[in-house]
């Protein structure tokens, strides 16, 4: 199938003048001006005049097979459905487990990732959950990374949280070493995706590992770094030292200066919004609220739609579109070593999002297939109820 997208403003994520994009099958075949379909080609020409074409979004922290459970079995969150992703502009998703790795297993996570891939989006997963030693599919983390193609790292591993396994430094060292060697042998990023709670230790356990071992700072990707002001300060220190930080969108109950739009603005103003900053949604994960005694007092569920909602708001409030886009496209692909993802380039996967004049998601192509047009799904998940 040939598809030609005409007359679009292009952010690759760097800005280009109005260009046409030719897709053949699952890949981008050409980018240029005044492109035409060959006479022998059967295909479609789509006029995107007035729209902005950007790379498909990569959401690197989603509970695709559900999460939660902190308030008992009835509080488990549901599995993710295909159109939740496509309507949000997400064409690549990385699934993870959280607190519950008993009723939410690694096997279930992998099967759900395969299901979403079969329905049309690209999927990857982390091996493990909050606990250390953590759950794996095979006998150990190295085997998972080397032998299972969809596994790109370990996560989400919980530290500084009352729900974590309170891992010893030596346990975290062994986990990070296994992730590094497994990643090297498997040709993967092998990162350790760290859940950070509100505990007083913050990133201190990771600093100890960096001081005591040869493991590089880039092996760790701490998420929920905008959870508290203390974590933001620690995250900036981590970023300045050469590390990655991941912000969580959709935290509407946080103080405004801790929400993603404000943090992106602050980082941009301080010239810290570089290629090691990413944003994820924590979609379909539980959003428990605890009092000072650690007692659960409320429960919500995360949504993948907040990823672009919050990044878009940062753009509306002054962050350059190119810089903001990178946090959910090129930066993520670079951190996780997702080849042919995160950019609009010849030979890359045809994962594209057309934004309307208000920068809202209008149309989505995943691996060259149009999943959403004029904000209406064209492809539905197997058991989704069509409107």
N, C-alpha and C positions, 0 to 999 in steps of 0.2 A: 504493500500500500504506500503510495506517494502522497504526501501532504505538503502543501506550500502555504506558509503563513506570510501574508503580505502586509506591507505598510505599517510596521510596528516600531515603536520606540523600544530600544533594546538595552537591557541591563544584564550583563553576562557573568557576574554581577557588575562589572565595570560598565560605565555608560558608553553607548555607541549611538550614532545618529540612526535615523530610520533605516531599517534593513528588512530584508526578507529572510525567512528561515525555511529550508527545505528538509523534510524528514522522509527517510526511506526505511520502511520497516520500523525497527526499534531505535534507530540512531539518527543523529543529525548529519545530513549529507553535505549541506552547503549553507553558507551565510553570505549574503551580499545584496546588492541593489539590482532591481529589475530582473529578478530570477523568474524563470518560466519552467513549467513542466515539459519534459521532452515529449515529442509527438507520440512516441511509443508507450508512454507511461499512462496507466490508469490511476487517477488520483483525484484529490480535492484541493481546491484553492479557497483559503479562508482569509477574508479581508479583516485585518485587525486595526484599521484606521482609528486613531483616538485612544488606543489601548497601549499598555506597556507590557512587554514580554520579559519574564524573569525566569531564572532556574526554578525547577520544582523544589519545594521546601523539604528539608530533611529534619525529621523530629527524632532525636536520638535518645529519648527517654519516655516510653509509652508502655503502659501495662495492658498489652494487647489481649491477653487472656484473662483480664480482670485482676483486681488486687483487693486491698482492704482486709476486712475481717477483724479489725481491732476491737470491735464491739460485739463479736460473736458471729456465727455463720450467716445470720441474716444481713450483716453489714458488708458482705463480700460484694465488690463492684462487678458489673457485667462485662462480658467480652466486648471488644471493639468491633464495630461494623465498618465495612468498606467505605460507604459514603460519608461517614464521619471524617475520614481522612481526606477524601477527594474534595469535599466541599470546603475544607480548610486549606486546600492548596498543597497538601502533603503528598508527595509521590514516593518518598522513601521513609521507612519507619524502623526504629530499632526497639525491639521488645525487651522487657525486663520483668523479673519477679521482685517482690518487695518483702514485707514482713512475713507473709505466709508462703513458705516453700514446701508445705506438706500437702494441702489440698490444691495448691497451684504449683504444679511440678515443672521441671525442666522439659519433660517430654511433652506436656501440654503446651508449653511456650513454643517449642519448635514446631509442633503440629499446627498451631494457630498461625505462626509465621508462614508456614508453607501454604496454608489456606488463603491468607491475604495475598501472597505472591501469585497464587493461581487465579485470584480474582482480579489481579491487574496492577498491584503496586509492588515496589521492591522492598524486601524485608531482610533484616538481620536481627540477631539477638545477642544478649550478654549471657555468659554462663555464671550461675550463682544466684544469691539472694542476700538478704541482710546478714545472715549468719556467717561466722568464720570459726572452724572450717566450713566452707560453703558448699552448696549442692552443685553437683555436676551431672552431665548425662553419662559420660564414660567414667572410668576409674579415677581420673584426676583432671585438673584444669588444663595441663599441657596437652593431654589427649584430645580434649574438647576443641582446643584451638587448632591443633594440627589436623584433625580428622573430620571435623564438622564444619562445612563451608560457611554456614550462616553465622557462626559464632565469631565475634570480632574482639571480645575482651571479657573481663570479669565484672560483674555488677548486678544490681546495685548493692555494694557492700556498705553496711551501716557503721558509722563511727560517731562518737559524741552524741549519742541518742539513747534514751532509756529503753528503746525497743531493740537495740543492737545486742549482739552476743558479748559485748564488752571485751573485744579481742585484745590479747596481749600484743605488744609491739613485735615480738618475734613471730607471731602468727601472721600479722600483716606483712612482715618482711618476706616470709615464705610464700604468701599469696602473690605478692608483687613480683617476686623472682620467678614464680611459675608462669605468671602472665607474660612476663618479658620473654622468657625462653620459649614458651609455647607460641607466642606471637612471632618470634623470629623464625622458628622452624615451620610455622604454618603460613608465613607471608602475610601476617595480620598485624593490626595495630597493637593488639595485646594490652590495651590500656586497662587500668583499674578504675571503674566508674564508681565514685564514692558518694554515698548518701551522707549528708551532714545534718545532724540534728542541732538542737539548741543547747547541747551540753557545753559545760565550761571549757572543755579541752579544745574544742574547735579543730583546727588543722594541726595542732601540736603533735599528735602521733605521726603525722606524715613528715613533719620537719625532723622528728627524731630519726625516722628511717633514712631520710636524705643525708643526715649528718653521720649516720652509723654505717651506711652501706654504699655500694657503687651504683645503686639504682638511680637513673636520671629522673629529674622532676617531671619530665613529660610523660612518664609512665602513669601518672595519676591525673584523673579528671574529676575534681570535686564538684558536685552539683548542689543545688539549693543554697548557693553561696550568698544569695540575697535574703536569706531567712532572718538575719539579725544585723544590726549595725556593726557588731563585733566581727561577724563573719565577713561582711563587706570589707572591712579594714584588713582582715587577714587575707581575703581573696586578692586584694590589690597588691599586698606584699608578695603573695604567691605569683601573681601575674608579672610583677616587676622582676622576679627571680627567674622568669622564663617558663613558668608553668601555665597550664590551661585552667580556665574557670568556666563553669556553666551556670547560667541564671535560669530560674524557674518562672515561667509565665503563669498568669492566671491567679496570682496571689492577691486577690482583691481585698482581703481582710488585713493585709499588711499595711503599715504606714506608707503613705504615698511615695516617700523617698526610697523605699525598698522595693517598689514594684518595678518591673522590667523597663517601662518607658523612662522613668526617672534615672535608673541606674545606667542605662545606655546613654542618656544625655550627659550624665556626670562623667562617664568614662570618655565620651567623645570630647567633652570640654577639656578634660585633663590629658588629651591625646593618648589615651590608653586603650581605645577601642580598636585593638589590633586583631591579627588572625588567630589568636588563641582565646578569643571570647566567643562563647556559643550560648544559644538559648534553646530550651526544651520546654515541653508542655506538662510533663508528668500526667499525660492524658489517661483517663480511666483508672488512675490511682485514687486511693482514698485520701481525703483531706481532713484528718482528725484534729480536733481542738482539745487540748489538755489544760487543766488548771495548774497552779504552781505545785500542787501535790502529785502531779502526774496522773490525775483522774480524768478519764475521757468525759468531756462535757458536750461534744458536738461532732457531727460527721458529715462530710460532703464528698463529692466525687469530681475528679479533674476532667477537663475537656480538651481535646486536641485543637479546638477552634481558637483557643486563646493564644496559640503560638503566633500566628500572623496578626491577630487582633492587637496584641501588645507591641509587636515590632512595628506594625503600621502606625500605631499611636505615637511611637517614638519618632517616626519620620514626620508625621504631621506636626510634631512639636519641635522639629528642627534638626534631627539627626539626618545626615545625608542618606539617601535611599541606598546607595551603593554600600556604604559601611554597615547599615542596618541589615541589608539582605545577606551579607556575608555571614552573619551570626547564625543563620538558619540554612545556609547553602554551602558555599565554598569552604568556610572554616570547619564545618562539621565533617565534610568529606575529607579534608586534610587531616584532622585529628584522628578519624577512624580509618583512614586509608581506604576510602570507598572509591575505587577507580571508576572513572568516567561519570562521576556524579558531581553535582553542586555547581556546575558551570555550563554555559552555553558555548560549546566548542564543536567544531567538526569532528566527528568520530565519537563524541560523547553520547550517552543515552539521551533519548528525546523525552526528557522530563521537563515540562514547561508549564508555566502559569501565566495567563493573560489577566492583567489587572485593568479595571475600568478607570474612568477619570477620577474617581474618588479613592483609587488604590484598593478597591475591594476585589476579592477573587471573582473572576467572571468565567474563565474557562481553564480547563486543566487537561494536559496530556501526560500520561504515564507510560514510559517505554513506547512512545509513539502512538498510543491509543487514546482517543479523546474520551475522557471520563466524565467531564463536566462542560457544558456549553450554556452560555447565558444564565449561569448560576443554577442550572437544572442538571441533575445527574443523568448521564446516558448509560452508565453501567452500574448495576446494583449487586450487592453481595448475595450469595446463594440463598440466604433465608431472610433477606431484608424485605420489608413490606414497601412496595412501590407506592408513591403518592398518586 
